[in-house]
């Protein structure tokens, strides 16, 4: 069937799109940019964007009237931390200074956006672009800015709930804020990197830090690996076709997860008690004799007990997670392996393990990061004890529990902030590196 010739098609809309608009060479982008630098919004008025220019002018005037004096006071307090003991409160000044710093960054960002926007609009007008009418401008702004408007409350919440405390704790690490330098009686001063140097040079801090840090690494690796290994082993075992009563067994194995962890920890603390604990009284002493094992008073046995408790608390989640993954693996893979004569170990190594790790690797990595800062087990079991000679931390204290003691027991806030920074860098670096290497986090086509 013949088709109409394409030459006869009417294309008035294309003609309108391609038609040239006369340029306005007299409109200077530099003028718009200079006006925006002199006062926010003037460049937009020069571009005949009256609504946008008025908004920028109102925002700047409101900022000058309401916040400029407070910002000056806050930045002064951040720089000096006060000058008159008994009158100036250094920590309050530090808080106001951090808030002033955040508000200043937001204001500078808006000011730079105002300058860039004025220059871009002037360039477009110079090339022939005509500003839209008011209704069309509102519609275009709504379509463009809708996702930013929706995310703005969450961004503000993150700034003042996450970024503000983070900046405050980081700055605190560079002060001498402790029990002997507590406002308002005394002023807090900036000490630079002295706290970081003391952590690795002063004997008591050096011994405590390296002891606690090494135990934290051992605790994280051993406890997490054991809970993952036990959960993985039990999930594979229960998933075997020869095992009967699978539902009952799975229910029993998940029960430790159903009990609140703090209840379980307190019960285990009583069971491991050196004097009246059931483990010593009913198991160790009848079988071995003697006075039992010093679970709470000997650092080595206390660490072993804590690792066993964390294994008990953590394996049910891994068991439930891997059980779901195992049930999603197609039986055709195993049937094909049986036809090829593969052994049980070969099927586990080439089918089961790769599938499970591909689906669960990010969550398993988070288990390591979580146990690195697992405060509950350490503190509820024996409050980080027993004491260790020549150190200001207990034998089972990890970094997070040591920070807690420095903050609430000895009021050494600056050193606690230093250790918190080190912890944050370790966890962030480890998590970032592992996530980048995990196939489950790569984009499609990069695998």
JOKAUR-V451000 format. One line per field, one symbol per residue. ss: DSSP state (h for helix, s for strand, l for the rest). psi: psi as a letter, one per 30 degrees, with the letter a starting at -180 (. if undefined). burial: I if it has 24 or more other ideal C-beta (glycine too) atoms within 12 Angstrom, else O. Layout:
ss = ???
psi = ???
burial = ???
This chain:
ss = lllllhhhlllhhhhhhhllllllllllhhhhhhhhhhlllhhhhhlllhhhhhhhhhhhhhhhhhlhhhhhhhhhhhhhlllllllllhhhhhhhhhhhhhhhhhhhhhhhhhhhhhhhhhhhhhlllllllhhhhhhhhhhhhhhhhhhhhhhhhhhhhhhhhhhhhhhhllsllllllllllllllslllhhhhhhhhlhhhhhhhhhhhhhhhhhhhhhhhhhhhhhhhhhhhhlllllllhhhhhhhhhhhhhllhhhhhhhhhhhllllllhhhhhhhhhhhllllllllllhhhhhhhhhhhhhhhhhhhhhhhhhhhhhhllhhhhhhhhhllllhhhhhhhhhhhhhhhhhhhhhhhhhhhhhllhhhhhhhhllllsllllllsllllhhhhhhhhhhllllhhhhhhhhhhhhhhhhhhhhhhhhhlhhhllllll
psi = kkkkkfffkkifeeeeefkkkkliffjjeeeeeeeeeekkfeeeeeggieeeeeeeeeeeeeeeeffeeeeeeeeeeeefglfjkfekjeeeeeeeeeeeeeeeeeeeeeeeeeeeeeeeeeeeeeggkkklleeeeeeeeeeefeeeeefeeeeeeeefeeeeeeeeeeeffglhjaefiklfelkklkgbgeeeeefgekeeeeeeeeeeeeeeeeeeeeeeeeeeeeeeeeeeeffkffklheeeeeeeffefffkkeeeeeeeeeeegkeegkfeeefeeeeeeaagakieffkeeeeeeeeeeeeeeefeeeeeeeeeeeeffkkfeeeeeeeefgkleeeeeefdeeeeeeeffeeeeefeeeefehjeeeeefeghgallkkglgllfgkleeeeeeeeefefhieeeeeeeeeeeeeeeeeeeeeeeffkefgllkff.
burial = OOOOOOOOOOOOOOOOOOOOOOOOOOIOIOIIIOIIOOIIIIIIIIIIIOIIIOOIIOIIOOIOOOIOOOIOOIIOIIOOIIOOOOOIIIIOIIIIIIIIIIIOOIIOOOIOIIIOIIIIIIIIIIOOOOIOOOOOOOOOOOOOOOOOOOOOOOOOOOOOOOOIOOIIIIIIIIIIIIOOIOIOOIIIIIIOOOIOOIIOOOOOIOOIIOIIIOIIOIIIOIIIIIIIOIIIIIIIIIIOOOOOOOOOOIOOIIOIIOOOIOOIIOOIIOIIIIOOIOIIOOOOOOOOOOOIIIIIIOIOIIIIIIIIIIIIIIIIIIIIIIIOIIOOIOOOOIOOOOOOOOOOOOIIOOIIIOIIIOOIIOIIIIIIIIIIIIIIIIIIIIIIIIOIOOIIIIIIIIIIIIIIIIIOOOOIIIIIIIIIIIIIOIIOOIIOOOOOOOOIOOOOOOO
